[in-house]
């Protein structure tokens, strides 16, 4: 056996062992093998993953996660000479994601072409071959949908697939469309609701040419959309062994509580008889009772991913089968006895439920009762977390949470236990635990945010015993924000009402931005831009902007707000330097990048976009000048200021209409804030004088005034009042323009 064949065999073996419990360890082994392989072996591994995912649709989410992990790590391949392999189609380095997308495209187009030929010659493919083709096409659509949900595929690819499948009313293709819409509909709706509505209109028009089964599928997907894409019965997916055991235990308790003393219409007991077995959907197993081995018929998956028994079955509840029926075992069948199912290496758990009295040897019922999760007892949770932070065995801790409801109280308890220890590594361990709970779908982002909110109310008390608690709390918020477990909208004054009043919010915010700057400057800048930071820092005797500047300066965060840093520096220079010197300084700033984004190594800096810098300079200078005008209160003083500083304004604002429009918007905002009550008349007169001087000294051009006048933006206040105050000037300007024409 060659080295290549041994490698492929190892890859095949890892795929056969892949389970929910062993996903992390096996996926790491899988990655380590592929990182040292040639590209042809990687292509073969893509083929193996694709085959597994399309044939074993109940494990498709797990395979999609595997592909997502590999795509993030296998970003290029090297040839035998150590050179990066370039994809001839894109002229970019070949990577795993490209190989996967190509495989999906080739397989999809191949099966679609077969259906296209079937429209011309319907008798070409019938019976088992047609069923296999239909099953494979549905498997491809499920896998493609899961890849799209993992953001591995672009939205346009899904639309292209749906459009090609709807070219003709073939049952199998329309069934594939239904499955694809069921998987991706929520995300497609969010992207383009009208386009999805058009798909349903087309499906409704095709109904007369389709079979009754497919017509019902269309109605079911339409109903799913009306219910915000939630299924009446959640499709069964791969579960960890502990989850299956918990479900079986809950099922047994429910059955024992409800079946005593109850008799059926024929006098038989509703309790499950000996030989009954609980099976995962889409798979089969053997149940072994006192009378020997019993093999149930193979289950086949229905279109929406749940299992069905026999013809016409569409669900997994209250189905029956004949124990004497003989069927071929499925690929996932097992000949092991009940005791052998306790092995953690088994992919699924098959549990034989025995009873002392056998009511029937010919039939038995399969009943699946969903386990109702309850919150973990607080004392048990506290003990579990104490053990976790001592040992930091995250897998064992998460396993204990699996069978319980993880609520906001649970998240808050994790945070408080981490903060109470007062160490950075404990805060990191707390974040890792929350992240793992979310990754295994045990908790939602909403619950995580609620847990953080509850913790903020106890932060002051915690900080009295643990002075660094606000700092570590901010670090945990930053880590969760980078993993999209917390949104920017959560960071608002309502969330931190008590901490704002008690002055703790400054420490929390400083810690958040320090961690974000260290990890990803762009995320730090984005968060700073999208939260009301001035409102969060209101507890101060200083004016809000002065307090914000002091905060940023104190914590070395001024590079997050170039405009604010420039504004305060400009005011200082305006007081100590001549106008000519200030003009020279502004010119130097316009040709120098602002301080900035250190890269991940901290050795160099990534300059800000020149347009952003120039806009900030124009905006800051105009704001400062208008504030000085309103402070002086008289027209004479304003004209004197303008004569003194008009060269500074011209240099800062420049000659582009766009930047001049930005300057006028700042004048509008300042007028809105200053005018009101007794100041309204004076503000209007001052604004008119200011507009006339800006025009006379050619700081703002005529076209810029007209563009500002015609612009409509309801999000910026003061436009109506400004237009009324300067109407005389704008009318004169427009009439003068008409006369010149």
Secondary structure, DSSP 4 states (H G I P E B T S, - for coil): --HHHHHHHHHHHHHHH--STTHHHHHHHHHHHHHTS-HHHHHHHHHHHHHHHHH-GGGHHHHHHHHHHHHHH----B-TTSPBPEETTTTEE--HHHHHHHHHHHHHHHHHHHHHHHHH-TTSS-HHHHHHHHHHHHHHHHHHHHHHHTT-S-HHHHHHHHHHHTTS--HHHHHHHHHHHHHHHHHHHHH-HHHHHHHHHHHHHHGGGS-HHHHHHHHHHHHHHHTTT--SSPPP----HHHHHHHHHHHHHHHHHHHTT-B-TTS-BSSPPTTEEE--TT---EEEETTEEEEPPPPEE-TTS-EE-STT---SSSEEEETT---PPPTT-----GGGGG-TT-SS--EEE--SS-S-SSEEEE-------EEPPHHHHHHHHHHHHHH--HHHHHHHHHTEE--HHHHHHHHHHHHHTT-HHHHHHHHHHHHHHHHTTSS-HHHHHHHHHHHHTTHHHHHHH-TTHHHHHHHHHHHHHHTTSS-GGGSSTTTTHHHHHHT-HHHHHHHHHHHHHHH-HHHHHHHHHHS-HHHHT--SSS-HHHHHHHHHHHTT-GGG-HHHHHHHHHHHHHHHS-HHHHHHHHHHHHTSPPS-EE-TTSSSEEPPPHHHHHHHHHHHHHHHHHHHHHHH-SHHHHHHHHHHHHHHHHHHH-S-HHHHHHHHHHHHHHHHHH-STTHHHHHHHHHHHHHHHHHHTTSS-HHHHHHHHH---TTSTTHHHHHHHTHHHHHHHHHHHHHH-
